[in-house]
Amino acid sequence: MFMHNKKLMYTVRVSEPNPVLASLMLEQFGGPQGELAAAMRYFTQGLADEDPGRKDMLIDIATEELSHLEVIGSIVAMLTKGAKGKLAEGAEETADLYANITQGNGSHTLSLLYGGGPALVNSAGQLWTGGYIDSIGDPTADLRSNIAAESRAKIIYERLINVTNDPGVKDALGFLMTREIAHQKSFEKALYSIDNNFPPGKLPGKPEYTDKYYNMSQGEGDMRGPWNQGAQWEFVDVKMGDAPVNGGDGNPTVKLAASEMAAVNAVAARTMSKPDADPTTGADLGAGPGAGKTKTTAGG
């Protein structure tokens, strides 16, 4: 059961309208790293989680993300309030009104299509989609994804803070950014409270491959570090022409019934190319300057 408190989770004070800044703020309203995506990610995970502690945490954080969505939406609405009124009432001359709502970065779209209200789009106008939710139903995988999502959201908030001089907006964004840090801490604690949380899932890796690092991009810039050296790693230089790591000749094979093989061979025979053929093609007939060497045709 949800109930709504009309007071925002964090008091927001916007100094003056700014449609351009409003369109940028939409990144955290309807963007892939935004508050709606976070709320839906954690809410759906929480509904399906069988662990009572994680379920409680996920629903708590999902609900808080909805409150963050309300904060961001309120900022967008306040930043467009002046333009919204002028657009609705035709309160300015056409040229002045046009200049007011087309200050850049899609602010005209926000004003014209959505009346200056917050819309479920990102800062480029891309519609919000459930495809932003990448949950897979395994807590060790989903918690890692959640940690990454909170990290990305923090970076977006940092960038938004850097593009505004409005002290009230900066203050609110600083709060939202800080809550991303708190959520990341919660998800990390929840992840590491699961015994055997790595690798994700139930099945172990094949021992002969788990600790190998294959150096497959060789040349200037090759580097060694904790990601490919030390007690956990066997470093393998892969050379051109090396045999597959599991032996064999590297060619794929499949067993087919006799009737299936006959059909495959028939298709191959029917569609076989002729390497010694050199037919005249449309490219030859229509060749112009810059086409390279083509055959000389009659009359050419």
C-alpha positions as CSV (number, residue, x, y, z in Angstrom):
1,M,0.0,0.0,0.0
2,F,1.3,3.4,-0.9
3,M,0.4,6.7,0.6
4,H,1.6,10.1,-0.6
5,N,2.9,12.9,1.7
6,K,2.5,16.2,-0.1
7,K,5.7,17.5,1.4
8,L,8.8,16.8,-0.7
9,M,11.5,14.6,0.8
10,Y,13.9,17.6,0.4
11,T,13.0,21.3,0.3
12,V,13.8,22.8,-3.1
13,R,14.3,26.5,-3.8
14,V,14.8,27.5,-7.4
15,S,16.2,31.0,-8.0
16,E,14.7,31.7,-11.4
17,P,13.1,29.9,-14.4
18,N,15.6,28.3,-16.8
19,P,14.0,26.1,-19.6
20,V,17.4,25.0,-20.8
21,L,18.4,23.7,-17.4
22,A,15.0,22.0,-17.1
23,S,15.6,20.0,-20.3
24,L,18.9,18.8,-18.8
25,M,17.3,17.8,-15.6
26,L,15.0,15.5,-17.5
27,E,18.0,13.1,-17.7
28,Q,17.3,12.2,-14.1
29,F,13.5,12.1,-14.6
30,G,13.1,9.9,-17.6
31,G,16.6,8.9,-18.5
32,P,18.3,5.5,-18.2
33,Q,20.1,6.5,-15.0
34,G,17.2,8.4,-13.7
35,E,14.9,8.1,-10.7
36,L,12.0,6.3,-12.4
37,A,14.3,3.7,-13.8
38,A,15.9,3.2,-10.3
39,A,12.5,2.9,-8.6
40,M,11.2,0.4,-11.1
41,R,14.4,-1.6,-11.0
42,Y,14.4,-2.0,-7.2
43,F,10.6,-2.3,-6.8
44,T,10.4,-5.2,-9.2
45,Q,13.5,-6.9,-7.7
46,G,12.0,-6.5,-4.2
47,L,8.7,-8.0,-5.2
48,A,10.5,-11.2,-6.4
49,D,13.2,-11.5,-3.7
50,E,12.6,-14.4,-1.3
51,D,15.0,-13.0,1.3
52,P,13.0,-10.8,3.8
53,G,15.9,-8.5,4.6
54,R,16.8,-7.7,0.9
55,K,13.1,-7.4,0.1
56,D,12.6,-4.8,2.8
57,M,15.7,-2.9,1.7
58,L,14.8,-2.9,-2.0
59,I,11.2,-1.7,-1.4
60,D,12.5,1.0,1.0
61,I,15.0,2.3,-1.6
62,A,12.5,1.9,-4.5
63,T,10.0,4.1,-2.5
64,E,12.8,6.7,-1.8
65,E,13.6,6.8,-5.5
66,L,10.0,7.7,-6.2
67,S,10.4,10.6,-3.8
68,H,13.5,11.6,-5.7
69,L,11.5,11.5,-8.9
70,E,9.1,13.9,-7.3
71,V,12.0,16.3,-6.3
72,I,13.4,16.2,-9.9
73,G,10.0,16.7,-11.4
74,S,9.3,19.6,-9.1
75,I,12.6,21.2,-10.2
76,V,11.7,20.8,-13.8
77,A,8.3,22.3,-13.3
78,M,9.7,25.3,-11.4
79,L,12.4,25.9,-14.0
80,T,9.8,26.1,-16.8
81,K,7.0,27.9,-14.9
82,G,7.6,31.3,-16.6
83,A,7.8,29.9,-20.1
84,K,4.8,27.7,-19.5
85,G,2.6,30.6,-18.6
86,K,3.8,32.8,-21.4
87,L,3.3,30.0,-23.9
88,A,-0.2,29.1,-22.7
89,E,-1.4,32.7,-22.6
90,G,0.6,34.2,-25.5
91,A,1.9,36.8,-23.1
92,E,4.8,37.9,-25.3
93,E,5.3,38.9,-28.9
94,T,6.0,35.9,-31.1
95,A,9.7,36.6,-31.6
96,D,10.3,37.1,-27.8
97,L,8.3,34.0,-27.0
98,Y,10.2,32.0,-29.6
99,A,13.5,33.2,-28.2
100,N,12.3,32.3,-24.6
101,I,11.5,28.7,-25.4
102,T,14.2,27.9,-27.9
103,Q,17.3,28.6,-25.8
104,G,18.8,25.3,-26.7
105,N,19.0,21.6,-25.9
106,G,15.4,20.7,-26.5
107,S,13.9,23.3,-24.2
108,H,11.4,24.1,-27.0
109,T,10.3,20.4,-27.1
110,L,9.7,20.5,-23.4
111,S,7.7,23.6,-23.6
112,L,5.7,22.8,-26.8
113,L,5.0,19.1,-26.4
114,Y,4.7,18.9,-22.6
115,G,3.6,22.4,-21.6
116,G,6.7,22.9,-19.5
117,G,5.8,20.0,-17.2
118,P,8.2,17.1,-16.5
119,A,8.0,14.4,-19.2
120,L,9.1,10.8,-19.2
121,V,12.0,11.5,-21.6
122,N,15.7,11.9,-21.2
123,S,17.5,15.2,-21.9
124,A,17.7,14.3,-25.6
125,G,13.9,13.7,-25.8
126,Q,14.2,9.9,-25.9
127,L,11.0,8.3,-24.4
128,W,11.5,6.3,-21.2
129,T,11.4,2.6,-21.7
130,G,11.2,-0.5,-19.6
131,G,14.3,-1.6,-21.4
132,Y,16.3,0.5,-19.0
133,I,15.6,-2.2,-16.3
134,D,18.3,-4.8,-16.5
135,S,17.3,-7.1,-13.6
136,I,18.0,-10.8,-14.2
137,G,16.5,-12.4,-11.1
138,D,19.7,-13.5,-9.4
139,P,20.5,-11.3,-6.3
140,T,24.2,-11.4,-6.7
141,A,24.0,-10.3,-10.3
142,D,21.2,-7.7,-9.6
143,L,22.9,-6.2,-6.6
144,R,26.1,-5.7,-8.7
145,S,24.0,-4.0,-11.4
146,N,22.3,-1.8,-8.8
147,I,25.7,-0.7,-7.5
148,A,26.7,0.2,-11.0
149,A,23.4,2.0,-11.6
150,E,23.9,4.1,-8.4
151,S,27.4,4.9,-9.5
152,R,26.2,6.1,-12.9
153,A,23.4,8.2,-11.4
154,K,26.0,9.9,-9.1
155,I,28.1,10.8,-12.1
156,I,25.0,12.3,-13.9
157,Y,24.2,14.4,-10.8
158,E,27.8,15.6,-10.6
159,R,27.5,16.8,-14.2
160,L,24.2,18.5,-13.6
161,I,25.7,20.3,-10.6
162,N,28.5,21.5,-12.8
163,V,26.2,23.1,-15.4
164,T,24.1,25.3,-13.0
165,N,24.8,28.3,-10.9
166,D,21.5,28.2,-9.2
167,P,22.3,27.7,-5.5
168,G,19.0,26.1,-4.7
169,V,19.2,23.6,-7.5
170,K,22.8,22.8,-6.7
171,D,21.8,22.1,-3.1
172,A,18.9,19.8,-4.1
173,L,21.1,18.0,-6.6
174,G,23.8,17.6,-3.9
175,F,21.3,15.8,-1.7
176,L,20.2,13.5,-4.5
177,M,23.8,12.7,-5.4
178,T,24.6,11.9,-1.8
179,R,21.7,9.5,-1.5
180,E,23.1,7.6,-4.5
181,I,26.2,7.0,-2.4
182,A,24.1,5.8,0.5
183,H,22.2,3.4,-1.7
184,Q,25.4,2.0,-3.2
185,K,26.7,1.3,0.3
186,S,23.5,-0.5,1.2
187,F,23.7,-2.6,-2.0
188,E,27.3,-3.5,-1.4
189,K,26.6,-4.6,2.2
190,A,23.7,-6.7,1.0
191,L,25.8,-8.3,-1.7
192,Y,28.7,-9.2,0.7
193,S,26.3,-10.5,3.3
194,I,25.6,-13.4,0.8
195,D,28.0,-16.3,1.3
196,N,29.6,-17.4,-1.9
197,N,28.4,-14.3,-3.8
198,F,31.0,-14.8,-6.6
199,P,30.7,-15.9,-9.3
200,P,27.0,-15.0,-9.7
201,G,24.6,-17.9,-10.0
202,K,25.0,-21.5,-8.8
203,L,27.4,-23.2,-11.3
204,P,31.1,-22.9,-10.8
205,G,33.4,-22.0,-13.7
206,K,35.6,-24.6,-15.4
207,P,38.8,-24.7,-13.3
208,E,41.1,-24.9,-16.3
209,Y,39.8,-21.5,-17.5
210,T,38.8,-19.6,-14.5
211,D,42.3,-18.2,-13.6
212,K,43.7,-17.7,-17.1
213,Y,44.2,-14.3,-18.6
214,Y,44.4,-14.4,-22.4
215,N,46.6,-11.6,-23.8
216,M,44.7,-11.3,-27.1
217,S,45.5,-7.6,-27.9
218,Q,49.2,-7.5,-28.2
219,G,51.7,-4.8,-29.2
220,E,52.6,-1.4,-27.9
221,G,50.6,-0.7,-24.8
222,D,50.6,-4.2,-23.4
223,M,50.2,-3.8,-19.6
224,R,50.4,-6.0,-16.5
225,G,48.5,-5.3,-13.3
226,P,46.4,-7.0,-10.7
227,W,43.8,-7.8,-13.4
228,N,46.2,-10.2,-15.2
229,Q,49.1,-11.0,-12.8
230,G,49.7,-12.3,-9.4
231,A,48.7,-15.5,-7.5
232,Q,45.2,-15.6,-9.0
233,W,46.3,-15.4,-12.7
234,E,48.1,-17.5,-15.3
235,F,49.1,-15.1,-18.1
236,V,48.8,-16.6,-21.6
237,D,50.1,-14.9,-24.7
238,V,47.9,-15.9,-27.6
239,K,49.8,-15.9,-30.9
240,M,48.4,-15.9,-34.4
241,G,47.8,-19.5,-35.5
242,D,47.7,-21.0,-32.0
243,A,45.4,-24.0,-31.5
244,P,42.1,-23.5,-29.7
245,V,42.5,-23.4,-26.0
246,N,40.6,-26.7,-25.7
247,G,42.5,-28.5,-28.5
248,G,41.1,-29.6,-31.8
249,D,41.5,-27.7,-35.1
250,G,39.2,-24.8,-34.4
251,N,36.6,-25.8,-37.0
252,P,33.0,-26.0,-35.9
253,T,31.2,-29.4,-36.5
254,V,27.7,-30.7,-36.2
255,K,26.3,-34.1,-36.7
256,L,23.5,-34.4,-39.2
257,A,21.2,-37.2,-40.4
258,A,21.8,-38.5,-43.9
259,S,18.7,-36.7,-45.2
260,E,19.8,-33.4,-43.6
261,M,23.3,-33.7,-45.0
262,A,21.9,-34.4,-48.5
263,A,19.8,-31.2,-48.3
264,V,22.7,-29.1,-47.2
265,N,24.9,-30.5,-50.0
266,A,22.1,-29.8,-52.5
267,V,21.9,-26.1,-51.4
268,A,25.6,-25.7,-51.5
269,A,25.8,-27.2,-55.1
270,R,22.9,-25.0,-56.3
271,T,24.4,-21.8,-54.9
272,M,28.1,-22.4,-55.6
273,S,30.0,-19.5,-56.9
274,K,32.3,-19.6,-60.0
275,P,35.7,-18.2,-59.1
276,D,36.8,-18.1,-62.8
277,A,33.7,-16.2,-63.9
278,D,33.8,-12.4,-64.7
279,P,30.3,-11.4,-65.6
280,T,29.3,-7.9,-66.7
281,T,27.4,-6.2,-63.9
282,G,25.5,-3.1,-63.3
283,A,28.6,-1.6,-61.7
284,D,30.4,-2.1,-65.0
285,L,27.7,-0.6,-67.1
286,G,27.1,2.4,-64.9
287,A,30.7,3.1,-63.9
288,G,31.7,6.7,-63.7
289,P,34.7,8.7,-62.6
290,G,36.3,7.3,-59.4
291,A,34.8,3.8,-59.9
292,G,38.2,2.2,-60.5
293,K,39.1,-0.2,-63.2
294,T,36.1,-1.8,-64.9
295,K,35.7,-4.0,-68.0
296,T,35.5,-2.3,-71.4
297,T,32.1,-3.0,-73.0
298,A,31.2,-2.8,-76.6
299,G,31.0,0.7,-77.7
300,G,32.8,1.9,-74.6
